[in-house]
């Protein structure tokens, strides 16, 4: 079931904290890029079977997740 508000997004998206910014905003681009990198690191984790490297990749993913969270928060 789809829900429509019939308001449109006016080319904006929300940050944590409620601030609305353009979908072209540098923060949106940055945390999208961080998220894509995190997904790629997850793929590497799935392909690599060496525990030493798996632990390092988990640490990298944790830091990328934190960075993405910081980028998603409003400056205000």
C-alpha positions in Angstrom: 0.0 0.0 0.0 1.4 3.4 -1.0 0.8 6.5 0.9 0.8 9.9 -0.8 0.8 13.2 1.0 0.2 15.2 -2.2 2.7 17.8 -0.9 5.8 16.8 -3.0 9.2 17.2 -1.6 10.1 20.4 -3.5 13.6 19.1 -4.2 14.4 19.0 -0.5 15.2 16.4 2.1 15.4 16.3 5.8 18.4 16.1 8.0 18.4 14.7 11.6 17.0 17.6 13.6 14.4 18.6 11.1 16.2 21.0 8.9 15.2 20.8 5.2 18.0 21.1 2.6 18.3 20.8 -1.1 18.9 17.3 -2.4 21.9 18.9 -4.1 23.3 20.0 -0.8 27.0 19.1 -0.2 26.1 17.2 3.1 23.6 15.0 1.2 26.2 14.2 -1.4 28.8 13.5 1.2 26.8 11.2 3.4 25.5 9.4 0.3 29.1 8.8 -0.8 30.1 7.6 2.7 27.1 5.2 2.6 28.2 3.8 -0.8 31.7 3.3 0.5 30.3 1.6 3.6 28.3 -0.8 1.3 31.5 -1.6 -0.7 33.4 -2.3 2.5 30.6 -4.7 3.5 31.0 -6.5 0.1 34.7 -6.8 0.8 33.9 -8.3 4.2 31.7 -10.9 2.6 34.4 -11.8 0.1 37.4 -11.9 2.4 37.7 -14.8 4.7 40.8 -13.7 6.7 39.8 -12.9 10.3 42.5 -10.2 10.6 41.2 -8.3 7.6 37.5 -8.9 8.6 38.2 -7.2 12.0 39.8 -4.2 10.3 36.9 -3.9 7.8 34.4 -4.0 10.7 36.3 -1.1 12.3 36.3 0.9 9.1 32.6 0.3 8.6 31.9 1.5 12.2 33.8 4.7 11.6 32.1 5.3 8.2 28.7 4.8 9.9 29.6 7.3 12.5 30.8 9.8 9.9 27.6 9.4 7.9 25.6 10.0 11.0 27.4 13.2 11.8 26.9 14.4 8.2 23.2 13.7 8.4 22.7 16.0 11.4 21.6 19.6 11.0 24.2 22.3 11.7 21.6 24.2 13.7 
